[in-house]
Structures are given as C-alpha cells and as structure tokens.
Amino acid sequence: MILKPGSVPNSKILLDAASELLDREYPGLKPSLDRVGTRYQLATTYLLLRAARSEAIQEALSKYDLAVYEDIQPVILYEMRVRLCGKRGGGGPIADMLDAYTETGGITAKLLEAYATVVKSNVEVKMLMALFGYRQVVFPGSEDGTGALPMVAVTGGRGAKERLKPKGSSTGEAFLTDHFDRCGILVLKDAHWSAVKSLFIEDGHVWALFFLDPGLPRNKEFRLDPWDSRARLYFFKREPGLEKTMAGLVHGLLEGHEAVVNGGTTPAAKEKKEDRDLKGD
C-alpha cells in the first residue's frame, strides 16, 4: 500500500480512526470491515467522500497549491457520478443516494460500498493522497494534463533489450530513476491502481518494474515491462507541511461526524434518530 501504514505513523492513525468510525456507524458493513483486504479500502473511500464536500479541505488545498488543487472537488463529484451512474447520469437507488450525498453529505452504506468498488480517476487519487500529506510530482513531459509518466516515455523509443542498447537515458527514464527513492509511485494499468515496489536496472537502463496487485491479500509482486503502452506512472511525494495541515482537517472531519450522524445519514444515525423520536427528545 502506497500510504505505508506499517511505517508511516500518520497514515496508520488516520486509516485506523476512519476504520473505527465505520465499525461504530455502519454495523452492516462488519463482514467487509473484518477483512484485512477491504477494511482500509472502505476507510479511504469514506475519507474521499467526506473530503470531496469539505470546504475546509478545498480551501486548504487551494492555499497550499492553487495550480494543482483549484476546483478539484467539482471535478471529483462529476467523475463520481459518471462512474457510478454512467455518462447519462441515469436514475435508480445509487443516483438517489448521490443526490442526497451531494445535497447533505449523507453517506449510506450502499453508496460507500458502491464507490469503493469503482476505479478512481487520477483526480480522485490526487485528492486522496493529499489527505495523507502526499503531493503529486508532475512529469514535465506529460502531454495530457494528468502529470503522469507514460511507460513508453521510459523507453525513449528504444527496442527490446536484445535488439538495442542506447547509450543515454530518455527524459522519462531519468525522471523515474531520479524520483524512485523520493516518491511513492502508483501505476495505472488495465483499470487498476497498484503500488510500484522495485525496478530492474541493467546497463544503466530500466528493463522492468515490479508492482503489488491490490486484489491479492499477500504481497506478491508482478512484472511490468517498460514497453507496455497501457501503463502510466503517477509520483507522490510526502510533504511534512501538507501532512500536518491535512491531518488536522481529516481528524476534524472524523470528529465532526456526529453532526452528520444527527442528521440521519448513516444506518446507526437513523436508529438513534428513531430512538429519540420514540422518547420524545
């Protein structure tokens, strides 16, 4: 996991706090929350849903880096709807839940589960990483506005190892090797986000990358060849100033959840409200 809760205290604290909140407020999700593979997935999904409607989060991110984070929330809300309801918007239960969420911030268990299963866009990932203090490091040669490094840019047009060994590194390859030890790297390939773990370098060139499959419980590494035109790399650097600012705001979101609960937005909140009504409170 790129957030490294096992070695980065801030990541573990935030993930555990969000997970514990879900334990309390979404009892129906207990089977999923009891599984190691989905507990943190639901926690990050919940944090992203809360952050996408937080004025304080948007203000802090815009102040930190306006060029990177300006108007990030409207983009996320639009992409969220497209992924969950289709390009036409559609109707049905999920669309109704999204309407309620957009209007009031209410997050039902079904909405949380549905959003957890869809592939996130680069903008959504950028917001999520920022919540944990990681800012995207943009590849200068990115041509599509995402800041990603296409795998084909790593090869610089060189052929397979046995056919061609150029003397100099490409701009993309130099960017990858220069930032590998300073950044967390995610690869987007075939609609999956995975954390890059290691490089295979020989004769001064990158011949392979190895990444973890998030769908597998064990840390099994898979090989990615630099000639895979479907893959794109996203770099994120942990920045203490951003981490400190966002940690306070994320804790505020979680601690302020009671205000949302009192509005009847979760299963547990609904039960509390009905109990108060019966008692005449």
N, C-alpha and C positions, 0 to 999 in steps of 0.2 A: 504494500500500500504506500503510495507516494507521500502520504501525510505522516508516515512513520510513528504511529502512536507508541511503539515499543522503545523508541529512542528520543522522541521529541515530546517533552512533558506537556507543552501547551496543547498539542494535538490530542493526546490521551485525555486530558482534563475536559476539553470541550466535547469530544466524542462520548465520553462516559457520562457527562452531565446531560447531553441530549438523549442518550440511550435510557438513562434512569427516568427522565421525564416521560419518555414513551412508555416505559414499564408502568408508570403510575396512571397515565391518562388514556392509554389505548390498550386495555386489558385483552381485547380481541386479537391483538397482534402478538400475544405471548409466544405462540409457536415459532413465529419468524424471529422474534427478538431473542429467543433462547438459542438460536443457531448462530454460530460464530460468523458464518459467511454472509448473513443478512442483517445482523444487528447494527453494524456500523453503516451499512448501506442505507438502512432506514433512517439512521441518525443524520447522515449527511443530507439525505433527501429532505428531511424535516427542516434542517437548518437553511437549506437553499430556499425552500418555500417561505419560511419566515423572513429571510433576508430580502427576498425579491419584492416585499411590500414594506420594507422598513425605510422610513425617511431618514433616520439617523445613519443607517448603513450607506445609503446613497450619498448623503451629504459628506460623510467621512471619506468615502472612496473618491468622490469628485475633488475634494480638497487635497487628497493625497496625490492623485494623478488624473487631472481632468481629461487629458487626451486619451487615456486608457479606459476610464470608467464613466465618462459622461453618458447619461441616458442609458445605462446598462440595464436598468430594471424594465423599462418598456419593451426592450428587445427580448428579454427573458420571458416576460409574460406572453408576448406574441408567440415566441417559439414553443413555449409550454403548451399553448392551446393547439398549435399546429400538430405537435407530436401526439397529443392525447386525443384530439378530436378530428384530425385531418385538415387539409388545406381549406376545405369549405366551411370549417367551423363545426358543422354537424350539430346534432341535438343529443338528447338522451341523458342518463344519470351523470356521467362524467362531465358533460358540458354544464349541467346544472350546478354541480359541485364547484366547477371552475368559476362560474358566475358568482356564486356565493363567496368563494375564496377571494376573488378579485375585489368584491364589494366590501367584505367584512374582515377578511383574513382568516376565516374559519377553515380548518383543515380536518376533513373527515378521514377515517381510517382507509376508506376505499380510494380516496384521492391520493393519500400518501403511498399506498401500495401501487397504484397505477403509475404514478410519476416515478417511483423507484425503479420500475421495470423498463422505462423508455431510455434510449440512448440520449445523453445530454449533448448539446451543441458546445462549440468552443467557447461561446459567450457564457453559458451556464457554468462550464468548468472554470472559467476565469474568475467568475464571482465566487464560486465555492472555494477555490484555492485562496482567494483574498481573505475569506473569513478566517482562515488559519494562518494568515500572515505571509502568504506567498504571492509575489507579483510576477506576472508573465514577462519573460525576457524575449523580446521580439527579434526574430531573424531578419537582418537588414534586407535580405534579398526576397522577402515574402512579397508575392505579387497579388495576393487575393484579399489582403486586409486582415487576415487572421493572425499574422505574426508567426505562422508555423514554418518549419523547415521541411520541405518535401524530401522524401528519401532519395529521389532521383538527383536532387541537388548535392547530396553527399558524394555521389559517384563522380560528379562533374563530367558526365558523358563517357567515362572510361568503361571498358568492357569487362568481361569476366576475368577472374584472376589469371587464368592460364593464357589468356589472349593478349592482355595489355596491362602494363605496369607503368603508368606515367610517373614522372619524377616529382612533380609538385602536387600539393593538395588543392582540392577545389575550395571555394569560399565556404560552401556548406559543410564540407568535411572539417575544415579548420574551426568553424563555429561549433560544431558538435564536440570535437575533442577539447577545445578551449573551455567549454561550459559544462562538460560532463561531470566533473567533480564539484562544481559550484552550484549546480541546479538539480532539482528533481525533474525528470523528463517523462512525459506521457506520450505514448504512440497511439494514434487513432488509425485503426485498420479494420476494414470489414465491419463497421458499425460497432466496434469495441474499443474502449479505452483501457490501456494497460501500462503498467509502470516499467520503464526500461531499467534493467539491473546491471548489465555489463556490456562491454564492447570486445570484439575480437579484432586486434590490430596486428598487422604484419607488414613488414617493409614500409612502415610509415603510413599505412592506409587502413581504413576501416573496412573490413570484409564481412562483418556480421554484427548484429545487435541481439541481445537476449532479453526477453521480457517475461513478466509473470502474467498468466491468464487469470483474470479476476473471477472467472467462473469456477475455478478449482480451489478447494479448501487448502490443498498443500502447495507449497512454494515451488512448483515445477516450472522451470524456465523453458521458453520456446525461442527458436531461432528466427530472426528476421533478416533477410538479405537486403543490402542497400539498393538492389535493382527493383525492389517491389514498388511499383509506381502508385499503388493504392495507399501507401502508408505516409503519414505526416507526423512530425515530431513537434511537441509543444514543451517549452522550457519554463520552469518556475523557480524563482529564487526566493528563499526565506529572508525576509527583511524585518529586523527587530522592531523598528518603528511602526510598521504596518501591523505586525503581530500584536504588539501591545495595545494599539488603538482598537483593533478588531476584537481582541479577546474581551475587552471591557464591554463592547457593544453586544457581542454574542451572548455573554453572560446576562446582560440586560434583557435581551430577547427571551432567554430561557426563564429568568426570574420574573419577568413580566407576563409570563404565560398565564398566570392566574387571572389576569384581566380578560384574556381571551376566553379562558375556560368559563368565566362567569357569564360570558355572552352565549354560552351553549354551543360551542363549536367542535367539541370532541365528544365521543361516547360517554366518557366519565363526566364531562361537564353537563351533558343532558341529564344524567342520573342525579347529579347534585341539584340542578335546577328543579327537576320534578319533586325531589325530596323537600326543597324549600317551599315549593308551591303547596304541597300537602300539609306542611306545618304552618302555612300562612305567613312565612317570612317574606 
